């Protein structure tokens, strides 16, 4: 299960097949493998040993892709961090992960110089820049690898249970937790998602989201496992994405809902340009019915939906299931199990409870936090903290993220139910509902919306329209706020907590 052998194998048996496209660089498996070998051997020459943690603080680039495949050849562990991190958070995470080597770009020089005294584990000379040379205190990535051996490293024994990478959680409910994912788990990503997506070695996969989040591995691992072609964009830009799909005949994509919505509303969108797509998969946030219907009307028989946690459980709605289960997020893939729990007991079909599951890609645990691991994985079952129910056929319906649930007057209010109503208004492009303080009810719903055209409807008109159509009085929104855009993470997820925070901070200031 050493995933480092995947690239070595493709370089031998599919040497001339196009492996990677990044901007103007087009590399075959033979060429890409040689670049990766040079980096892996550079790490060894620097004294990196099996188990050492290598942190990346990089935007999408060819170098981060090379790092992902170099570490697994030598048994090192990659710890990717978001380029949005700043001094305090970065210091905490670099120390928590026991990082011994940092690879970044010139943008981070000032930040790293400021925190180097607080990073005692990282020795001098263990800071590398990908895009600048002759900078005091830093080595240059391409100078290091230029003369390195391009043959595959040998003599390093790597087992199934050896860690491949550590992905840190977002930290919305406390300090971020390092999620340890092994070679076995990443191999299972390759196998399970390749079959679930109906991928073949002839497929062309495009990734436009951030590579530093776990969602990137949903297509990265199966594409390389099969020896397919993997296209990486520096960032999401809808026009460039559509043009690439058209020119390169892209077959498979995984996107967050906001990216699919942007695609459907783009000036350059056309069914003809996207005809090559065999899979459009959404992940990371609820995808509302109104948008699903539009996507399936314009591009039928391509839609997949994936619900999952980095900690290691997923369900997948197959394209063949959408017609009969449009509101479901699917079923667990083979060799995985799921149940719905409430107060320690499994509940029957139709009853809402916590989603609990186990699978071949359940995490080893939280890094250095056995206490938190024991609370999350109980008797082998991963407790998600998310709320849902199963129907009689075993399909999962995601009610809402537990942390997003609004408790109004003692009643559980699920934002997704209100969002489904809001996006039905012809003027609304996206909606995000969250709870704000209420003296009378504790919390009350607020709807933030993005309009298709500025001025198409007023906030008051939209509030009344929504409140006339929700199913229950407690779902009525207190206020509608019209925004030009939502705050989003690097991967494109809507950050409700950022929008919610000012309301609660104001409430705390009054107390």
JOKA-V629795 format. One record per helix or strand of 3 or more residues. SS is the DSSP state (2 for helix, 1 for strand). FROM is the first residue (numbers start at 1). TO is the last residue. Records with the same first field share a line. If there is no record, write none. Layout:
# JOKA-V629795
SS->FROM-TO / FROM-TO
This chain:
# JOKA-V629795
2->4-13 / 29-45 / 62-74 / 87-96 / 106-118 / 141-146 / 183-196 / 214-226 / 238-248 / 257-264 / 289-298 / 370-376 / 402-404 / 415-422 / 459-469 / 473-475 / 496-510
1->18-22 / 25-28 / 53-57 / 77-81 / 99-104 / 127-129 / 163-168 / 178-182 / 204-207 / 229-232 / 252-255 / 279-282 / 303-309 / 313-317 / 337-342 / 353-358 / 381-390 / 396-401 / 406-408 / 411-413 / 428-438 / 442-451 / 479-482
